[in-house]
Amino acid sequence: MTDLFEIESTTTTSLDLRRLQRQQRRATRRKWTLITSAFALVLFAIGGSVAWNFIKGFETTSTDVADYEGAGQGVVQVVVNRGDSGADIAQSLYDAGVVASTRAFVQEANSNPDSASIVPGYYFMHKEMKASFALLSLLDPANRDLRTITVPEGKTLDYYYQRIADLTEYSVEDVEAAAENTDTLGLPAEAEGNLEGWLFPSTYEFNPGVTPADVLSKMVQQTIKVLDDAGVADDDRERILTVASLVEREAKLDEDRPKIAQVIYNRLDIDMKLEFDSTVKYVSPTDGVFTTDEERASDSPYNTYKFKGLPPGPISGPGVASIDAAVNPEESGNLFFVTVNLLTGETAYAEDFSEHQKNVAILQQWVADNQTAEEDAAADSTN
């Protein structure tokens, strides 16, 4: 019996032990489940906080844009390059310390349709400007840093070269050297390397750092454009510019330009010498409007008192009005003209020499009444 009880006791104890082990395992699983759940809750809370802060940060970036308050201070130069987008301009302004953020300027530019008219160039601006003020500064031409040159009609190359030297701060010799490279300047072949007459008289604007070649090239290209607009064929450009240059130097009033152009063509048609004082003055640039016997005896091919036909090339830079006159002369049979009043520019025309002499007498009387005796003595030189 003892053995029986011992066996029973051992069996009962084993069962209890296994039951206890199962209870411990369940307790352990519950413990780790609770730990895992708690850890997951912590991660969720942290993730939610990060996501919330990210969203709030995005909302702040999109609505609260960095921008200065005032009109700025100091002076800084900003360059707007050709082809720059609004974002490019904004970056240039930000890099120069003009605006507080690129976004502020882009928003202002997008809300103002005038921003599309910003012109490439160099601008004087202030640092720390409110974006709206920066945009207005770029739209104001007065803030551009420009180099401006104006050349009036009827001037010769020497005048151009000096003006270009003054503009670019290069020497006249530097300008002359640049003028020799006519291929680089885009001078057409029909000019045969002579820039006279091919530098269009006008007002030009350039950015800082402009070179003589830049200026000369732009003037040549403008002349080509004017000739093209007037319908002048390439082969006729030099001839038209030469006639126009004579008109430019001879005419005092716009109304006389097409009339004088017709006189030129009429004389050329009958192989008659032009006999223009302006062509003599081109090689002998003395004071006054008249020429002397000695000057008119010059062997220069520009002396139209001595040689028939047009001079070898233009004698000045003609403007639009003179070019138009050379292209569209006013039809007439006139072979002579003379300015009978040197102050008002009044000009008289004639078809024959005897009529022309009467007009010359009017000029001579005007000179006697208004000029010195020396000028009066030279008044017999007329066209």
Phi, psi and omega per residue, in radians:
M1 nan -0.577 3.132
T2 -1.037 -0.766 -3.135
D3 -1.082 -0.651 -3.122
L4 -1.108 -0.785 3.136
F5 -1.133 -0.644 -3.139
E6 -1.138 -0.675 3.127
I7 -1.173 -0.723 3.122
E8 -1.103 -0.720 3.137
S9 -1.110 -0.738 -3.136
T10 -1.120 -0.689 -3.123
T11 -1.161 -0.732 3.141
T12 -1.131 -0.718 -3.139
T13 -1.131 -0.674 3.141
S14 -1.138 -0.701 3.129
L15 -1.136 -0.744 3.137
D16 -1.087 -0.696 -3.138
L17 -1.106 -0.754 3.140
R18 -1.137 -0.670 3.112
R19 -1.100 -0.727 3.124
L20 -1.110 -0.719 -3.133
Q21 -1.122 -0.689 3.116
R22 -1.114 -0.713 3.135
Q23 -1.099 -0.689 3.130
Q24 -1.148 -0.704 3.135
R25 -1.124 -0.716 3.112
R26 -1.107 -0.689 3.123
A27 -1.105 -0.702 3.135
T28 -1.128 -0.751 3.133
R29 -1.095 -0.731 3.116
R30 -1.068 -0.696 -3.129
K31 -1.082 -0.819 -3.115
W32 -1.224 -0.561 3.058
T33 -1.098 -0.760 3.112
L34 -1.111 -0.720 3.135
I35 -1.112 -0.803 -3.136
T36 -1.081 -0.753 3.140
S37 -1.102 -0.737 3.130
A38 -1.111 -0.740 3.131
F39 -1.101 -0.726 3.111
A40 -1.086 -0.698 3.121
L41 -1.116 -0.679 3.122
V42 -1.119 -0.821 3.129
L43 -1.058 -0.717 3.138
F44 -1.106 -0.725 3.136
A45 -1.126 -0.756 3.128
I46 -1.124 -0.793 3.128
G47 -1.063 -0.717 3.119
G48 -1.110 -0.685 3.132
S49 -1.141 -0.758 3.132
V50 -1.096 -0.802 3.132
A51 -1.060 -0.728 -3.132
W52 -1.126 -0.763 3.120
N53 -1.126 -0.629 3.107
F54 -1.112 -0.811 3.128
I55 -1.092 -0.765 3.132
K56 -1.123 -0.683 3.107
G57 -1.104 -0.703 3.100
F58 -1.115 -0.728 3.121
E59 -1.117 -0.655 3.137
T60 -1.169 -0.710 -3.128
T61 -1.133 -0.644 -3.049
S62 -1.429 -0.361 -3.071
T63 -1.979 -0.484 -3.098
D64 -1.914 1.466 -3.050
V65 -1.553 2.351 3.130
A66 -1.129 2.245 -3.130
D67 -2.697 2.535 3.048
Y68 -1.389 2.885 -3.055
E69 -1.706 -0.661 -2.977
G70 -1.779 -2.920 -3.115
A71 -1.486 -0.013 3.053
G72 1.617 -3.141 -3.101
Q73 -2.637 2.778 -3.135
G74 1.225 -3.102 -3.134
V75 -2.309 2.357 3.093
V76 -2.471 2.599 3.134
Q77 -1.756 2.307 3.129
V78 -2.126 2.393 -3.129
V79 -1.864 2.212 2.995
V80 -1.833 1.967 -3.099
N81 -1.485 2.687 3.088
R82 -1.067 2.281 3.136
G83 1.579 -0.040 3.115
D84 -1.100 2.390 3.026
S85 -1.481 3.030 3.082
G86 -1.050 -0.663 3.119
A87 -1.163 -0.632 3.103
D88 -1.120 -0.774 3.131
I89 -1.114 -0.736 3.131
A90 -1.046 -0.707 -3.135
Q91 -1.165 -0.691 3.111
S92 -1.104 -0.724 3.119
L93 -1.136 -0.726 3.140
Y94 -1.150 -0.771 -3.135
D95 -1.090 -0.545 -3.128
A96 -1.494 -0.032 3.136
G97 1.391 0.305 -3.117
V98 -1.385 -0.843 -3.120
V99 -1.974 2.734 -3.097
A100 -1.358 -0.432 3.135
S101 -2.729 2.660 3.089
T102 -1.185 -0.602 -3.091
R103 -1.090 -0.673 -3.129
A104 -1.059 -0.760 -3.128
F105 -1.227 -0.736 -3.136
V106 -1.044 -0.732 3.109
Q107 -1.074 -0.756 3.125
E108 -1.125 -0.752 -3.125
A109 -1.122 -0.703 3.142
N110 -1.170 -0.477 -3.118
S111 -1.558 -0.107 -3.112
N112 -2.125 1.890 -3.110
P113 -1.090 -0.362 3.127
D114 -1.183 -0.289 -3.109
S115 -1.069 -0.402 3.123
A116 -1.181 -0.265 -3.091
S117 -1.702 0.202 3.072
I118 -1.091 2.245 -3.058
V119 -1.675 2.353 3.068
P120 -1.021 2.501 3.126
G121 2.753 -2.940 3.140
Y122 -1.812 2.330 -3.073
Y123 -2.200 2.451 2.977
F124 -1.580 2.152 -3.117
M125 -2.398 3.027 3.085
H126 -1.770 2.749 2.991
K127 -1.434 2.690 3.072
E128 0.982 0.920 3.107
M129 -1.663 2.530 2.958
K130 -1.072 2.445 -3.027
A131 -0.980 -0.659 3.136
S132 -1.134 -0.650 3.101
F133 -1.211 -0.652 3.125
A134 -1.098 -0.715 3.120
L135 -1.116 -0.771 3.133
L136 -1.102 -0.599 3.125
S137 -1.149 -0.679 3.127
L138 -1.237 -0.404 -3.139
L139 -1.538 -0.113 -3.115
D140 -1.696 1.959 -3.119
P141 -1.011 -0.425 -3.112
A142 -1.145 -0.327 -3.123
N143 -1.560 -0.068 -3.141
R144 -1.373 2.459 3.074
D145 -1.614 1.763 -3.033
L146 -2.095 2.662 2.976
R147 -1.934 1.988 -3.028
T148 -1.947 2.391 3.091
I149 -2.320 2.376 3.087
T150 -2.193 2.193 3.090
V151 -2.112 2.094 3.130
P152 -1.309 2.878 3.127
E153 -1.157 2.669 3.000
G154 1.488 0.174 -3.134
K155 -1.650 2.715 -3.133
T156 -1.753 3.078 -3.030
L157 -1.003 -0.666 -3.123
D158 -0.997 -0.702 3.128
Y159 -1.143 -0.803 3.121
Y160 -1.006 -0.839 -3.064
Y161 -1.066 -0.721 3.134
Q162 -1.159 -0.745 3.138
R163 -1.128 -0.682 3.135
I164 -1.199 -0.662 3.085
A165 -1.091 -0.756 3.111
D166 -1.088 -0.664 -3.098
L167 -1.218 -0.797 -2.994
T168 -1.628 -0.183 -3.078
E169 1.160 0.323 2.952
Y170 -1.570 2.925 3.098
S171 -1.458 2.831 3.074
V172 -1.044 -0.635 3.115
E173 -1.107 -0.644 3.092
D174 -1.137 -0.699 3.129
V175 -1.146 -0.766 3.124
E176 -1.069 -0.662 3.119
A177 -1.144 -0.721 3.104
A178 -1.146 -0.603 -3.115
A179 -1.193 -0.379 -3.118
E180 -1.274 -0.430 -3.124
N181 -1.555 1.232 -3.005
T182 -1.207 -0.429 3.094
D183 -1.138 -0.747 3.118
T184 -1.123 -0.580 -3.116
L185 -1.344 -0.202 -3.136
G186 1.445 0.371 3.134
L187 -1.205 2.212 -3.123
P188 -1.085 2.700 -3.087
A189 -1.079 -0.562 -3.080
E190 -1.152 -0.282 3.093
A191 -1.348 -0.252 3.122
E192 0.934 0.718 3.053
G193 1.377 0.079 -3.110
N194 -1.800 2.010 -3.104
L195 -1.341 -0.278 -3.099
E196 -0.969 2.246 -3.140
G197 1.509 -0.252 -3.076
W198 -1.738 -0.004 3.071
L199 -1.757 1.818 -2.970
F200 -1.219 2.274 3.120
P201 -1.313 2.121 -3.104
S202 -3.009 -3.016 3.030
T203 -1.844 2.272 -3.104
Y204 -2.190 2.586 3.083
E205 -2.110 2.383 -3.119
F206 -2.349 2.730 3.055
N207 -1.394 2.818 3.068
P208 -0.979 2.557 -3.140
G209 1.563 0.096 3.141
V210 -1.095 2.501 -3.126
T211 -1.872 2.834 3.074
P212 -0.965 -0.691 3.139
A213 -1.100 -0.649 3.106
D214 -1.050 -0.794 -3.092
V215 -1.180 -0.850 -3.117
L216 -1.047 -0.761 -3.131
S217 -1.084 -0.749 -3.138
K218 -1.127 -0.667 3.132
M219 -1.158 -0.718 3.103
V220 -1.108 -0.792 -3.124
Q221 -1.114 -0.595 3.105
Q222 -1.191 -0.664 3.083
T223 -1.084 -0.785 3.116
I224 -1.044 -0.728 3.135
K225 -1.090 -0.768 -3.141
V226 -1.106 -0.743 3.114
L227 -1.122 -0.742 3.111
D228 -1.102 -0.740 3.124
D229 -1.093 -0.526 3.132
A230 -1.471 -0.033 3.108
G231 1.363 0.416 -3.113
V232 -1.426 2.220 3.100
A233 -1.203 2.649 -3.099
D234 -0.955 -0.759 -3.084
D235 -1.211 -0.280 -3.078
D236 -1.833 0.017 -3.056
R237 -1.056 -0.849 -3.076
E238 -1.098 -0.716 -3.130
R239 -1.141 -0.784 -3.140
I240 -1.110 -0.745 3.118
L241 -1.120 -0.624 3.121
T242 -1.164 -0.819 3.096
V243 -1.086 -0.769 -3.119
A244 -1.093 -0.619 3.135
S245 -1.185 -0.626 3.068
L246 -1.143 -0.772 3.107
V247 -1.041 -0.737 -3.112
E248 -1.052 -0.694 -3.095
R249 -1.442 -0.412 -3.074
E250 -1.637 -0.616 -3.047
A251 -1.431 2.440 3.064
K252 -1.780 -0.477 -3.107
L253 -2.178 2.590 -3.135
D254 -1.034 -0.612 -3.100
E255 -1.143 -0.372 -3.128
D256 -1.531 -0.269 -3.035
R257 -1.040 -0.928 3.133
P258 -1.141 -0.478 3.113
K259 -1.229 -0.757 3.128
I260 -1.189 -0.638 3.092
A261 -1.034 -0.699 3.138
Q262 -1.177 -0.654 3.071
V263 -1.039 -0.741 3.123
I264 -1.042 -0.863 -3.115
Y265 -1.140 -0.628 3.127
N266 -1.120 -0.726 3.129
R267 -1.194 -0.707 3.119
L268 -1.098 -0.634 -3.107
D269 -1.127 -0.547 -3.113
I270 -1.846 0.271 3.093
D271 1.039 0.691 -3.137
M272 -1.736 2.412 3.104
K273 -1.045 2.490 3.126
L274 -1.266 -0.714 3.126
E275 0.913 0.993 3.123
F276 -1.774 2.217 3.063
D277 -1.062 -0.544 -3.089
S278 -1.080 -0.588 3.140
T279 -1.280 -0.579 3.088
V280 -1.223 -0.702 3.129
K281 -1.101 -0.443 -3.134
Y282 -1.103 -0.641 3.131
V283 -1.741 -0.184 3.114
S284 -2.398 1.299 -3.004
P285 -1.314 1.172 3.105
T286 -1.505 2.897 3.130
D287 -1.218 2.741 3.102
G288 1.549 2.975 -3.074
V289 -1.710 -0.186 -3.074
F290 -1.803 2.803 3.108
T291 -2.004 2.793 3.138
T292 -1.702 2.927 3.096
D293 -1.038 -0.682 -3.132
E294 -1.124 -0.754 3.136
E295 -1.135 -0.668 -3.113
R296 -1.314 -0.128 3.095
A297 -1.683 0.066 -3.098
S298 -1.041 2.579 3.101
D299 -1.560 0.111 3.131
S300 -1.112 2.431 3.101
P301 -1.130 -0.213 3.075
Y302 -1.446 -0.101 3.142
N303 -1.412 1.686 -3.096
T304 -1.381 -0.021 2.971
Y305 -1.352 -0.463 -3.049
K306 -1.816 -0.560 -3.076
F307 -2.054 2.458 3.131
K308 -1.380 2.829 3.080
G309 1.452 -3.078 3.114
L310 -1.267 2.701 3.025
P311 -1.141 2.969 -3.066
P312 -1.042 -0.379 -3.123
G313 -2.988 -3.089 3.133
P314 -1.032 2.670 3.128
I315 -1.956 0.067 3.126
S316 -2.987 3.075 3.061
G317 -1.599 1.831 -3.111
P318 -1.379 2.579 3.081
G319 -1.574 -3.072 -3.101
V320 -1.040 -0.760 -3.082
A321 -1.079 -0.708 -3.135
S322 -1.271 -0.643 3.087
I323 -1.141 -0.741 3.090
D324 -1.079 -0.659 3.116
A325 -1.147 -0.685 3.126
A326 -1.167 -0.544 3.125
V327 -1.432 -0.619 -3.073
N328 -2.245 1.252 -3.141
P329 -1.187 2.744 3.107
E330 -1.525 2.009 -3.024
E331 -1.057 2.302 3.101
S332 -2.901 3.038 3.075
G333 -1.825 0.235 -3.068
N334 -1.205 2.407 3.067
L335 -2.030 -0.147 -3.065
F336 -2.375 2.642 2.977
F337 -2.672 2.662 3.098
V338 -2.676 2.402 3.074
T339 -1.392 2.031 -3.027
V340 -1.650 -0.139 3.071
N341 -2.455 1.885 -3.032
L342 -1.282 -0.207 3.100
L343 -1.563 -0.821 -3.100
T344 -1.536 -0.326 -3.100
G345 1.442 0.139 3.141
E346 -1.006 2.299 -3.065
T347 -2.183 2.431 3.120
A348 -1.970 2.568 -3.081
Y349 -2.140 2.698 3.141
A350 -2.634 2.620 3.103
E351 -1.618 -0.393 3.135
D352 -2.286 2.894 -3.007
F353 -1.191 -0.655 -3.107
S354 -1.120 -0.717 3.090
E355 -1.148 -0.666 3.130
H356 -1.101 -0.669 3.127
Q357 -1.084 -0.602 3.081
K358 -1.115 -0.695 3.112
N359 -1.190 -0.633 3.100
V360 -1.101 -0.675 3.125
A361 -1.074 -0.613 3.103
I362 -1.129 -0.726 3.102
L363 -1.119 -0.792 -3.109
Q364 -1.073 -0.652 3.097
Q365 -1.169 -0.697 3.113
W366 -1.084 -0.755 3.139
V367 -1.095 -0.736 3.135
A368 -1.069 -0.606 -3.094
D369 -1.456 -0.372 -2.971
N370 -2.195 -0.265 -3.056
Q371 -2.073 3.116 -3.125
T372 -1.380 2.923 -3.132
A373 -1.112 -0.587 -3.137
E374 -1.136 -0.743 3.116
E375 -1.189 -0.575 3.134
D376 -1.128 -0.648 -3.120
A377 -1.168 -0.466 -3.115
A378 -1.601 0.004 -3.019
A379 -1.262 -0.102 3.125
D380 -1.361 -0.061 3.093
S381 -1.576 1.870 -3.094
T382 -2.394 3.076 3.133
N383 -1.712 nan nan
